Structures are given as structure tokens and as C-alpha cells.
Amino acid sequence: MSFWNILAQLAQGLVYTLWVTLVCSATGMAVGLAVAGLRRMGSPILTSILDGYTYVFRGIPVLVMLFMVYFGLPSLGLKVSPLPAMALSLGLIASAYLAEVFRGALDSVDGSEILAAEAMGMSRLQVFLHIELPQMFRFAVPGMVNEFTSILKYSPFAYTVGIPEITKQAMTLTATTLRGIEIYLAVGMLYFAIYRVLLTGVQWLERRHQIPGMETN
């Protein structure tokens, strides 16, 4: 079996890897944005609860959380299929980190713009949606890239719950061919290719929505 044949067989798990990464990233984005928004506009009690959420979920290892969801919840009568289990573990942990990224980005928005919008009669929700949120995404791009990269690196844990992604394909192929060095070298190349495509896309978005006056040479 040639190295290209190894790559071709590993690529069978590429779709699953991309799907897991996409689902967990979308979960992390949606929940993280909701946490950051509610924290921004919520009461002190709600803010304390949300701070507790981010503190707890940032301290739980992904694999432990995944096993709690996939193997633990059935003991309570709640059976979770593999992909939702990844979303409820890796996705929620990512949301805690992204919520902190968004919080820092929101704090970077010029306060005078918020005061001006409120002086014009805009509600707190309108200020958040039309003034803070668009600028927040621009400031949050570097942190978002780091977190999406982490999600990609944690996606191999999906094999532990039966999702046949790249790592699962590599383990099966290694067991039948005993060519572990070549196989896992190919795995590394595929993950780097995914990362490179992701980074290129994000850099394009960053240039397209760059804040005027903050261009880099």
C-alpha cells in the first residue's frame, strides 16, 4: 500500500472530522455569544451565574465531559447519540472560552459610542445589536481562530464514542497494516491541511471586515 493509498483511506473519515468540528464550533459560537450578551445586559445575579458557568466549563477536561454525557446520562434514562454528545461536551466547553473572548472584545468597544447611541434614544438591546455586536466580532477574530483550532484538535475524541473520523480510520488502518509511522504522519498532514484552509478563510474575513485605521502592513 502506497502513502497516497493511505491518505485516500484516511480521507474517508475527513467528512466526519469536518462535521464534528463544524457542529461543535457552531454550538460554541451560539452559546458563547448568548452568554456574553446576557452577561452584558443581565442583572448582577444573572452575571454571577454566567460567570460560574464559564468558570466550571473551562475547568472540565473535554474527554471527561464527553464520557459524562455519552456514558453517564444513559444511567439517568437520557440516551445521547454520538454527535449531540460531542456538541454537549466539546461544544459547551468551547462556548465557555468563546464567552470570555467575546466579553473581552465587548469591553474593547469605545464607551463614547455607546453613550452617544443611548443619548439618541436607542434601547439597551438596540445598542448591543447595532453598535457593540458588529465591532465585537472584529475584535474577537484572533481569539475565535484560536478556539476553533482547539476544537479541531479535540475532534479526534469523537472516535471514543464511535464516530469514524480520521483518527478512528487511522487506528483501524494501523491494526491491519502495522505501518503506524506513515499512517499517523498522514493524519498530521490532513489535520494541518484542514487548519490551513480554516486559517486562510478567517484571514480573508478579517481583511474584509478590518477596522478602519487598524490595517497592518
Residue pairs with C-beta under 8 A, 6 or more apart in sequence:
1 177
1 179
3 182
3 186
6 173
6 177
6 179
6 182
6 183
6 186
7 186
7 189
7 190
9 169
9 173
10 166
10 169
10 170
10 173
10 183
10 186
10 187
10 190
11 190
12 164
12 169
13 164
13 165
13 166
13 167
13 168
13 169
13 170
14 166
14 190
14 194
16 158
16 163
16 164
16 165
16 166
16 168
17 152
17 155
17 156
17 158
17 165
17 166
17 190
17 191
17 194
18 194
19 83
20 83
20 86
20 90
20 155
20 158
20 163
20 165
21 148
21 151
21 152
21 155
21 194
23 83
23 86
23 87
23 91
24 86
24 87
24 90
24 91
24 94
24 151
24 154
24 155
25 91
25 94
25 148
25 151
26 91
27 87
27 88
27 91
27 92
27 94
27 95
28 90
28 91
28 92
28 93
28 94
28 95
28 97
28 98
28 147
28 151
29 95
29 98
29 144
30 95
31 91
31 92
31 95
31 98
31 99
32 94
32 95
32 96
32 97
32 98
32 99
32 101
32 102
33 98
33 99
33 102
35 50
35 53
35 54
35 95
35 96
35 99
35 102
36 98
36 99
36 102
36 103
36 106
36 136
37 128
37 133
38 46
38 50
39 46
39 47
39 50
39 51
39 99
39 103
40 103
40 106
40 128
40 132
41 124
41 125
41 128
42 50
50 99
53 96
53 99
54 96
54 97
54 99
54 100
55 96
56 96
57 65
57 92
57 93
57 95
57 96
58 93
58 96
58 97
58 100
60 93
62 89
62 90
62 93
62 154
62 157
63 157
63 160
65 89
65 90
65 92
65 93
66 85
66 86
66 89
66 90
66 157
66 160
66 161
67 160
68 89
69 80
69 85
69 88
69 89
70 80
70 82
70 85
70 89
70 161
73 79
73 80
74 80
80 88
82 158
82 161
82 162
82 163
83 163
85 161
86 155
86 157
86 158
86 161
86 163
90 151
90 154
90 155
90 157
94 147
94 150
94 151
97 147
97 150
98 143
98 144
98 147
101 140
101 143
101 144
101 147
102 136
102 140
104 139
104 140
104 143
105 135
105 136
105 137
105 138
105 139
105 140
105 143
106 132
106 136
108 135
108 136
108 139
109 131
109 132
109 135
109 136
109 139
113 131
114 127
114 131
114 132
117 126
117 127
117 130
117 131
118 124
118 127
122 130
122 131
135 211
137 209
138 209
138 210
138 211
139 211
141 202
141 205
141 206
144 202
145 198
145 199
145 202
148 198
148 202
149 195
149 198
149 199
152 191
152 194
152 195
152 198
153 191
155 165
156 165
156 166
156 167
158 165
158 167
158 168
159 165
159 167
159 168
159 171
166 187
166 190
166 191
167 187
170 183
170 184
170 186
170 187
173 179
173 183
174 180
174 183
174 184
177 183
